[in-house]
Amino acid sequence: MNIVNLTPHPLRLQKADGSFMDLPKPAAGAAIPRRSTKVEQQGEVDGLPVYKTVLGPVEFAPAPCENTIYVVSRMVVDALPERSDLFAPGEAIRDADGKVVGAKGLSK
């Protein structure tokens, strides 16, 4: 199985046996799938503007490819539930200082 990282950063994924798989970040200039967004002002509270972010369609979704899965953001996975080849990083693994140092496998 070919596993392609389409997040904007390198990933360290923990396998079932406890070992880790490291996936490099995509090459510079690679199209990273993402949800389009539009910010709309909804009103004000005590003179402070209140905004709402409206999510749009996925941009730069990869074409399905046999024997290939793509690791993308959770927002992209949620927007394309019909795609069985899209996964997000699993639960975060943190060090003693709370910094994310990996993920427990993949999530759907």
DAMOMO-V838918 format. One record per backbone hydrogen bond with DSSP energy under -1.0 kcal/mol. CO is the residue of the C=O (numbers start at 1). NH is the residue of the N-H. If there is no record, write none. Layout:
CO | NH
CO | NH
//
This chain:
2 | 69
4 | 71
11 | 23
12 | 103
13 | 21
15 | 18
19 | 15
21 | 13
23 | 11
27 | 30
34 | 59
36 | 56
38 | 54
40 | 52
43 | 50
45 | 48
48 | 45
50 | 42
50 | 43
52 | 40
54 | 38
57 | 36
59 | 34
65 | 68
67 | 2
69 | 4
70 | 87
71 | 6
73 | 77
74 | 78
75 | 79
76 | 80
80 | 83
85 | 70
87 | 72
88 | 107
91 | 104
93 | 101
93 | 102
95 | 98
99 | 95
102 | 93
103 | 14
103 | 105
105 | 90
107 | 88
//
